[in-house]
């Protein structure tokens, strides 16, 4: 049976204030459950060390709270459930039973779930850092109940440590951060190529990095460095060009392209008159 209250009475406004606090508290717990639990320890450690100054400050505050993920999860869910279970009690004293159900469902769905989770999914780092002291207090309050449950979850599911990225995953992550991917990344094509190549070093052999001789740009030692040949060398863009004698399989050395800067094409200096650096050879 619902208890009738004078709409202007002090007790009426007290119950309304309690209902508002319960809805806001439930919404905060729901939003933090999504916002904090979606932040992995790896992401937070990266932000704490190499993020923007503001992100470093926020991540440093959140890390101690999120480090025990199962304990945090149990605390947030316990507080959220307690607020939602208490809400109909105070509503039932103001309105009829069906009205209490309708209002509580509407308030919890809109102000306790949808809006808080939408906000925290986008600004979880800043909000989590702001309420981190409050969350610490709640962890200690719920510790007698939350700790045994969290230890059981640690035993059944592991302690919540997130595995680091494997090489293939890191390579894909680097490509997604390239400006060519069109996702707002800042890495250039050359930077992504260098990073991807470094990640593949342990899997590559010398054969993988070698260019077939038929595809190699090389010049005959008996040619002259005229305009045609100089333009061809510049168009290839190599820093070193192999030099062969009579046939392409007989490589006798390489020339440094930077050494050609002092040579005028109209002089048509023979290639053999330029400094040709020998290639180290090893017997097999």
Helices and strands as residue ranges (DSSP letters): H 10-37, H 41-50, H 53-66, H 69-92, H 97-109, I 110-114, H 115-130, H 132-141, H 143-157, H 167-176, G 179-181, H 189-199, G 201-203, H 206-209, G 213-215, E 218-220, E 224-225, H 227-236, E 240-244, E 251-256, G 257-260, G 265-267, E 269-270, G 271-273
